[in-house]
Amino acid sequence: MNITFGAAVFGALLKVYDDMEDNPVLAQYNTPQLMEIVKTLIIASFTYASIYDMNLPLIIFIFNYLHYAISDNTALSTYFYHGGMIVAFLLSIITFDISTISVVTIIITILICIMVGYMDNKLCPEEYSWKKIIFRTIYSIGIIVLLQFSVVDYHTMITYLSHFMTSILIMTYAQYNETKSPHPLKEPKEQVSQEAPISEEKEVRLQVE
């Protein structure tokens, strides 16, 4: 597997996992077996890419912690994300090589990621919308432009480019599905509450009536 491909797979799968958790478009396909497969592939692709680029896990760890502290306190909302932070930290230590580290590149990349993450969270807090699609398209174009220069970490940018492009595809499908269907998909929490079994007390009451 090529390292660039590994970083791209990591970014795409991370978005798929995120949307299977809280986006009604993918949440309807959420099963324990499928989620475990996705999580395993995320760790595998992340580990592979990190072995060949030590900047990747270090940037992922620092950025996600700062993003959680500054922009979005729900960014680490699952046990898997907390575990992922530990994996990123451990990979940063295991792959650390002082001869290849670029402090300037790491700082610039983290600052760009924090800025984009902050803007994305504040301007488009909704799960999906045409506005969010447009903004993430702009972010993707900006990353493609940045990749032409050596001021950012290449594989970290590939990870986020893949993440945004996957997000654009999923949100576009969600918007199309909402327009096509007279009954748009409900949020996962709504589905769970509506599909919950009738309690014993209510069932007895219905029988009496």
C-alpha positions as CSV (number, residue, x, y, z in Angstrom):
1,M,0.0,0.0,0.0
2,N,1.3,3.4,-0.9
3,I,1.7,5.8,2.0
4,T,-0.4,8.5,0.3
5,F,-3.2,6.0,-0.3
6,G,-2.9,4.8,3.3
7,A,-3.4,8.4,4.5
8,A,-6.3,8.9,2.2
9,V,-8.0,5.7,3.3
10,F,-7.6,6.8,6.9
11,G,-9.2,10.1,6.3
12,A,-12.1,8.7,4.3
13,L,-12.8,5.9,6.8
14,L,-12.7,8.3,9.7
15,K,-15.5,10.3,8.1
16,V,-17.5,7.2,7.4
17,Y,-17.2,6.2,11.1
18,D,-18.2,9.6,12.2
19,D,-21.3,9.7,10.0
20,M,-22.3,6.2,11.0
21,E,-22.5,7.5,14.5
22,D,-24.6,10.6,14.0
23,N,-25.6,11.1,10.4
24,P,-29.0,9.5,9.6
25,V,-27.8,8.8,6.0
26,L,-25.3,6.2,7.2
27,A,-26.6,5.6,10.7
28,Q,-29.4,3.4,9.3
29,Y,-26.7,1.0,8.2
30,N,-24.9,1.0,11.5
31,T,-24.4,-2.5,12.9
32,P,-21.9,-3.6,15.6
33,Q,-20.1,-5.9,13.1
34,L,-19.7,-3.2,10.5
35,M,-18.6,-0.6,13.0
36,E,-15.9,-2.9,14.3
37,I,-14.6,-3.6,10.8
38,V,-14.5,0.2,10.0
39,K,-12.7,0.9,13.3
40,T,-10.1,-1.8,12.6
41,L,-9.4,-0.5,9.1
42,I,-9.1,3.0,10.5
43,I,-6.4,1.9,13.0
44,A,-4.6,-0.2,10.4
45,S,-4.5,2.6,7.8
46,F,-3.5,5.2,10.4
47,T,-0.7,2.9,11.7
48,Y,0.6,2.2,8.2
49,A,0.8,5.8,7.2
50,S,2.3,6.8,10.5
51,I,5.2,4.3,10.1
52,Y,6.3,6.2,7.1
53,D,5.5,9.7,8.2
54,M,6.1,10.4,11.9
55,N,4.6,13.9,11.5
56,L,1.1,12.5,10.9
57,P,0.3,11.0,14.3
58,L,2.0,13.9,16.1
59,I,-0.1,16.4,14.2
60,I,-3.3,14.4,14.5
61,F,-2.8,14.2,18.3
62,I,-2.0,17.8,18.9
63,F,-4.6,19.2,16.5
64,N,-7.5,17.0,17.8
65,Y,-6.7,17.9,21.4
66,L,-6.6,21.7,20.5
67,H,-9.7,21.4,18.4
68,Y,-11.5,19.7,21.3
69,A,-10.3,22.5,23.7
70,I,-10.9,25.5,21.4
71,S,-13.7,24.7,18.9
72,D,-15.7,21.6,19.6
73,N,-16.1,19.9,23.0
74,T,-17.9,17.0,21.3
75,A,-15.0,16.2,19.0
76,L,-13.9,13.3,21.3
77,S,-17.4,12.1,22.0
78,T,-16.9,8.4,21.7
79,Y,-14.6,5.9,23.5
80,F,-13.1,5.1,20.1
81,Y,-12.0,8.7,19.6
82,H,-10.4,8.7,23.1
83,G,-8.7,5.4,22.2
84,G,-7.6,6.9,18.9
85,M,-5.9,9.8,20.8
86,I,-3.9,7.2,22.8
87,V,-2.9,5.4,19.6
88,A,-1.8,8.7,18.0
89,F,0.2,9.6,21.1
90,L,1.9,6.2,21.2
91,L,2.6,6.2,17.5
92,S,4.2,9.7,17.9
93,I,6.6,8.2,20.4
94,I,7.3,5.0,18.5
95,T,7.9,6.6,15.1
96,F,9.7,9.7,16.5
97,D,12.9,10.5,14.5
98,I,14.6,13.8,15.3
99,S,16.4,13.7,11.9
100,T,13.2,13.9,10.0
101,I,11.1,16.2,12.2
102,S,10.2,19.6,10.8
103,V,9.0,21.9,13.6
104,V,8.0,24.7,11.2
105,T,6.0,22.4,8.9
106,I,4.2,20.9,11.9
107,I,3.3,24.2,13.4
108,I,2.0,25.6,10.1
109,T,0.0,22.5,9.4
110,I,-1.6,22.5,12.9
111,L,-2.5,26.2,12.7
112,I,-4.2,25.7,9.4
113,C,-6.1,22.7,10.7
114,I,-7.2,24.6,13.8
115,M,-8.4,27.6,11.7
116,V,-10.3,25.4,9.3
117,G,-11.8,23.3,12.1
118,Y,-12.9,26.4,14.0
119,M,-14.5,27.9,11.0
120,D,-16.2,24.7,10.0
121,N,-17.6,24.2,13.5
122,K,-18.8,27.8,13.9
123,L,-20.1,28.4,10.4
124,C,-21.7,25.0,9.8
125,P,-22.6,23.3,13.0
126,E,-25.5,21.3,11.3
127,E,-25.0,17.7,10.3
128,Y,-25.4,18.4,6.6
129,S,-26.5,21.3,4.3
130,W,-25.8,22.8,1.0
131,K,-23.9,25.6,2.8
132,K,-21.7,23.0,4.5
133,I,-21.1,21.3,1.2
134,I,-19.9,24.6,-0.4
135,F,-17.6,25.4,2.5
136,R,-16.0,21.9,2.5
137,T,-15.5,22.2,-1.2
138,I,-13.7,25.5,-0.6
139,Y,-11.6,23.8,2.1
140,S,-10.7,21.0,-0.3
141,I,-9.6,23.4,-3.0
142,G,-7.5,25.3,-0.5
143,I,-5.8,22.0,0.6
144,I,-5.1,21.1,-3.0
145,V,-3.4,24.5,-3.5
146,L,-1.4,24.1,-0.2
147,L,-0.2,20.7,-1.4
148,Q,1.7,22.4,-4.2
149,F,4.0,24.0,-1.6
150,S,6.3,22.4,1.0
151,V,5.1,24.5,3.9
152,V,2.5,21.9,5.1
153,D,2.8,18.2,6.0
154,Y,1.8,16.4,2.8
155,H,0.2,13.3,4.2
156,T,-1.7,15.1,6.9
157,M,-3.2,17.3,4.3
158,I,-4.0,14.3,2.2
159,T,-5.8,12.8,5.2
160,Y,-8.0,15.9,5.6
161,L,-8.6,16.3,1.9
162,S,-9.9,12.7,1.7
163,H,-12.0,13.4,4.9
164,F,-13.6,16.5,3.3
165,M,-14.2,14.9,-0.1
166,T,-15.9,11.9,1.6
167,S,-18.0,14.3,3.6
168,I,-19.0,16.2,0.5
169,L,-20.1,12.9,-1.2
170,I,-22.1,11.8,1.8
171,M,-23.8,15.2,2.4
172,T,-24.7,15.5,-1.3
173,Y,-26.3,12.1,-1.2
174,A,-28.2,13.1,2.0
175,Q,-29.5,16.3,0.3
176,Y,-30.5,14.4,-2.8
177,N,-32.3,11.8,-0.6
178,E,-34.1,14.5,1.4
179,T,-35.3,16.2,-1.8
180,K,-36.4,12.9,-3.4
181,S,-38.2,11.5,-0.4
182,P,-41.4,13.1,0.9
183,H,-40.4,11.9,4.4
184,P,-36.8,12.9,5.1
185,L,-34.6,10.6,7.2
186,K,-35.0,11.3,10.9
187,E,-32.1,11.7,13.3
188,P,-30.9,8.4,14.8
189,K,-32.1,9.4,18.3
190,E,-35.6,10.0,17.0
191,Q,-35.6,6.7,15.3
192,V,-34.5,4.9,18.4
193,S,-37.1,6.6,20.5
194,Q,-39.9,5.9,18.1
195,E,-38.9,2.3,17.6
196,A,-38.5,1.5,21.3
197,P,-40.7,-1.4,22.5
198,I,-43.8,-0.6,24.5
199,S,-43.2,-0.8,28.2
200,E,-44.9,-3.6,30.3
201,E,-46.9,-1.0,32.2
202,K,-48.2,0.6,29.0
203,E,-48.9,-2.8,27.5
204,V,-51.0,-3.8,30.5
205,R,-52.9,-0.6,30.4
206,L,-53.7,-1.1,26.7
207,Q,-55.0,-4.6,27.4
208,V,-57.3,-3.3,30.2
209,E,-58.7,-0.7,27.9
